[in-house]
Amino acid sequence: MIRISLAALLCAVSVPALAQDQAALRAACRADFEKNCPGIRPGGGRLLACMHEKQASFSDGCKDALKAAQAQRQGKP
């Protein structure tokens, strides 16, 4: 089970990497959030809570993008 904080990932990476990671995460996960968390407005941890609640419904592509961003943040290749 993946328990990754998207907000923590985005806050922890450097500014150039942040823009690159954020764009990759948005591309990989946008449709998943629209499908699984419709009407949830960003802020206050609402999207993160929805993702945790429905993470089994998120695509492998989104999960892989989250793992890659976490690995990059931790300095793994």
N, C-alpha and C positions, 0 to 999 in steps of 0.2 A: 504494500500500500504506500502510495507516494504522499508524503506530508511535507510539501515544500511551500514556503511562503513566497508568493510572487512579489509582494511588496518588499520583503527582506532581500530577495535576489536583486531587485532593481535598485535598492538603496545601497547595496554593498559593493557593487562593481564600479570601476572608474568611469569618469564621464564619457570618454570616447567609447569604451566598451558598453556603457549603459545604453547609449543610443543604438548601437548595433544589436545588443541583446534584446532591448525593448522592441525593436522592429521585428526581430526574429520571433519573439514570443507573441507579439500581436498577430503576426502572419500565421503562426502555427495554432494559436488558441482562440482567435476571434470567433470563428464559427462555433466552436465548442461552448464558449460563454453565451453567445447569442441563442444557441439551441437549449442549453441546460440551465441557464440563469436569466431567462428573459425578464426584462423589466427591473432587474437589479441595478441600482445606480452605484457607480464607483464612490468610494469613500467610506470611512468608518469600518473597514474590514468586511463589508457586505459581500463583495465578489469573492474574496478569499474564503469566507465562510461557506458560500454556495459551492465553490470548487471542492472544498473538503467534504462537504455533504454528498456531492454527486460525482466525486472523482472517478468512480468506476465507469461513468458514462463519457468521460473525456477521451478523445482520440489518442492513439499511440503517438501520433506526430506531436501533439501538444505535450504529452508526458515526456517524450524524448527531448523536446526543446527546453522544458523546465529542468530536466536532468543535466543537459549540456550547459545551461546557464549557471547552474549550481556548481558543476565541475569547474567551469572557467573561473567562477568567483573564488573557488578554493585553490586555484592554481594548478589544477590537473589538466593534462593534455586532452 
